[in-house]
C-alpha cells in the first residue's frame, strides 16, 4: 500500500460539499478540513504509485471548487505500533 497527502486550497464557497465530493473518489481514504494555508487534506491510499497520479491529476484536480493542490507522496509510514515494536527489541 502506498499513500499520498494532497493539500487542497478551495475557492471561496462550500468547503464541506467539496470535501464530500473528494471523499467519494475511489482511493481517497479520508478528507480533513484544516486551518492554515490549505482548506482540506485528502489522504490517498492505493496499491500502486501509478494510481496516485491518476487520482490526483485525473480525478481530484477535475473537481469544481479547487483552486490549487500540492501532493506529498509518502516513502515510509511510522505508527505507534511500529515505534512500539522498535523499542521492544531492547527488552
ZATOR-37782 format. One record per residue (C-alpha): y, z, x; residue in three letters. Coordinates in steps of 0.2 Angstrom, whole numbers, plus 5000, padded with zeros to 4 digits. Example, Ala and Ser with C-alpha at 12.3 -4.5 7.8 and 13.67 -1.06 7.14 Angstrom:
<atoms>
497850395062ALA;499550365068SER;
</atoms>
This chain:
<atoms>
500050005000UNK;501749955007UNK;503450025000UNK;505249975000UNK;506850064994UNK;508049954985UNK;509850024984UNK;510749944970UNK;512549934966UNK;512849894947UNK;514349804940UNK;515349924928UNK;514349944912UNK;512750024906UNK;511850094921UNK;510450174911UNK;510050004902UNK;510049914919UNK;508850054926UNK;507650024912UNK;507649834915UNK;507249864933UNK;505949994930UNK;505049864919UNK;504749754933UNK;502949744939UNK;502849834957UNK;504349944954UNK;503650124954UNK;505250224950UNK;507150194947UNK;508350334951UNK;510150344946UNK;511150414960UNK;512850464966UNK;513750384980UNK;513950204986UNK;512550144976UNK;512150174957UNK;510250154957UNK;508750164969UNK;507250074965UNK;505550114974UNK;504449964975UNK;502549994979UNK;501449844982UNK;499849794991UNK;500649665002UNK;502349645011UNK;502549465003UNK;502649544986UNK;504149644991UNK;505049484995UNK;504549414978UNK;505049564968UNK;506749594977UNK;507349414978UNK;506549334963UNK;506549474950UNK;507749624954UNK;509049504960UNK;509049404944UNK;509349554933UNK;511049544925UNK;512149684929UNK;511849694948UNK;513249674960UNK;512349704976UNK;510649764983UNK;510149825000UNK;508249835004UNK;507449955016UNK;505649915020UNK;504550075024UNK;503550075040UNK;502650245038UNK;502550375025UNK;502750555028UNK;502250685014UNK;502050865013UNK;500150835013UNK;500250735029UNK;501350865038UNK;500151005032UNK;498650905040UNK;499650885056UNK;499851075058UNK;498051115053UNK;497451035070UNK;498251195078UNK;497151315068UNK;
</atoms>
